[in-house]
Amino acid sequence: MVRLAVYAGLGLLLVVLLLAWGRSARSRRTGSLAAEAMVLDPVCSTYVPRARAVIRRIDGVDHAFCSRACADAFSPAAAPRADSTDRRG
């Protein structure tokens, strides 16, 4: 009878440890993505994580793109300027 109680206790401990390990692995996986800054690609209007974006400095301004293809297709004249204001009445 004592042996059965020991096995049950060890089994319960194993289940609790596995559940705690699964929760911590899941929070590490999702926590890093939630804290990552997103940037807008001016060519295709796609949001990408800044760490994965292709960054190009054009006319002294950093622009972030989702891919090299979008970076190559970028036209600085078509990009919205940070210093421009909307003057609609």
N, C-alpha and C positions, 0 to 999 in steps of 0.2 A: 504494500500500500504506500509506503514511504517512497519507494522507487517511482511509482506512478506520479506522485505529487512533485518530485524533483523533475521528471521529464516534462510534466505539464508546465512547471515554472520556467524551465529552460526554453520550451517552445514559445511561451508567451513573451519572454524576453527577446527571443529572436524576431518575432513578429513586430514588436514595438521598435526594435532597432532598424529593421528593414523599412518600416513606414517612415521613421524619422529621417533616414538616409534619402528616401525617395522625395520627401518634401523639401529637403535642403537642396538637392540636385535640381529640382524643378524651379525653386526660387532663384537659384544662381543663373539658370538658363534664361528665364524671363526677366529677371531684374536688370540684367545688363542691357537688354534691348530697350527696355522702357526708359532708361536713363540716357540713351544715345540721342544726340541732337540730329534732327532731320533737316535737310536742305532741299530747296526747290530747284529742279532743273529748268532753266529758262527756255529750253528748246521744246521739250515734250511735256512740260508741266508735271513731271513725276517727282514725288518726294523720295529721297534716298538718304540712308544714314551717312552723316558727314565722313565717318571713318572709311566708308566704301566709295565715296564720290571721287570723280576725276576732277581735280582742282586745276584751273588755268587762271593765270594772272594776265588780264587784258586791259591795257590802258591804266595800269595801276590799281585795278579792281579785281579781287578774287571772285571767280565764278565757279560754281559747283555743277557737275554734270553727272548723269547716271551712267554714261558710257563714253568711250572715245569717239564713237560715231556722232553723238550729240555735241561733244566738244568741238569736233571738226566742222559741224554744220552751223555752229553758233555765229551769229552776225551781231557785233557790238552795237550797230545802229538800231537794231530792233529790240535790244534789251531795255527794260525799264531802268531809269536812272534813279539812284538813291536820293539825289538832290532835287529831283523834279517834284512839283506839287500838282495836284489835280485842281484845275481852275474852272471847273464847271460851276455855273451859278446856281 
